[in-house]
Amino acid sequence: MTATVADAQDDLDFTRATLGMRLVKKTVNFDNHSVFHFYYGNEHGTPGTIWTTFPYKGWGVPVGEKGAGQIVATTFSVPVGSIPYWTARLGERGVEAVEARGHFQDDGLVFTHPSGLIFELVACDDEREAWQSTIGEDAAIRGLHSVTLLVRSPQRTVQFLNSVLGFETLDEIDGRIRMAVNGTQPGHFVDILHDERARPARNGLGTVHHMAVAIATEAEQLAVRADLLGRGHPVTEVRDRQYFKSIYFHEPGGVLLEVATMQPGFLIDEDLPTLGRDLKLPVWEEPLRQEIEARLPQVVYA
């Protein structure tokens, strides 16, 4: 998941200090090297735990509008029984959180990121190992649980996710369809929220830019790309993102999707204990390091 946020320091403080996620990579937006790209996740930055942000404060980017053709909520999984802990923790930090029964019967919380992104926590059984910073094993975020796509009409989106990416429909309630790919554990779910009256989305500060799904090999990625082209569906060329390779395309409801390889991963230029400590640039931009660093905002963290 990749979102556009406002202030870089606020984003770091909220995601690391409040949510307790690990900063696994500090690099730049490969399409605008004057903007950070922060990757957060568990200790290893395992696929299914990654949340990333582009802090665009000072670039004249307007506040976005959530709506159809966009991911409108990002949900993280936490251990069963930890919702009271999170209610207290968020409240102590001035974050208003509303307790609510999850969309498919799990206990949860809803709150907002400082830039206005909608976050949810869902208490569920999740065997993934947490990154334990200041939050213990009994409460720490395990990774992404699910994401919510808002579209006006769900049929073509459901069919596309099924036929192109292999998602299966698991359940349906009024106005919401849950799908999953490659298993039915947290981190494999996508919820399709549909409302024919929904206003169109506008990307900007406080909105999710795109959702990525992992694929094992470059050969499988090329097969997906060939399938899309064979269907007459627009898709980008393969783009080298240093830690993975990516292709991008829109599903029929308008949401931007990415298919990213799982290799080579985040350890190609840092050791595990020091992930996220230093600014990492793509190898082809290293000669411009001094100029790039001068344009980036100053951030600090312990």
RAFENPE-V482977 format. One record per backbone hydrogen bond with DSSP energy under -1.0 kcal/mol. NH is the residue of the N-H (numbers start at 0). CO is the residue of the C=O. If there is no record, write none. Layout:
nh->[NH/NH]
co->[CO/CO]
This chain:
nh->[1/2/3/4/10/11/12/13/14/15/16/17/18/20/21/23/24/26/28/31/34/36/37/38/39/40/48/50/51/52/53/55/56/58/63/64/67/68/69/71/73/74/75/76/77/81/85/86/87/88/89/90/91/93/94/97/99/101/104/107/108/109/110/112/115/118/119/120/121/122/123/138/139/141/143/144/145/147/148/149/150/157/158/159/160/161/162/163/166/167/169/170/172/175/176/177/178/179/180/186/187/188/189/190/191/192/193/194/197/200/201/204/205/206/208/209/210/212/214/220/221/222/223/224/225/226/227/228/229/230/231/232/235/238/240/242/245/246/248/250/253/256/257/258/259/260/261/264/273/274/276/279/284/287/288/291/292/293/295]
co->[209/51/206/53/6/7/8/9/10/11/12/12/13/14/40/38/38/36/34/28/31/26/52/24/50/21/45/39/0/37/2/4/5/55/204/201/198/149/149/147/117/145/119/142/121/78/81/82/83/84/85/86/87/90/89/109/107/105/101/99/120/97/118/116/112/110/73/108/75/106/77/135/135/76/47/74/74/72/190/69/192/153/154/155/156/157/158/159/160/179/177/177/175/172/191/170/189/167/187/144/184/144/178/146/176/148/174/150/194/67/64/61/3/203/1/1/255/257/259/216/217/218/219/220/221/222/223/224/225/226/228/227/247/245/243/240/238/258/256/254/250/248/210/246/212/244/214/242/270/271/273/25/281/284/285/287/288/289/291]
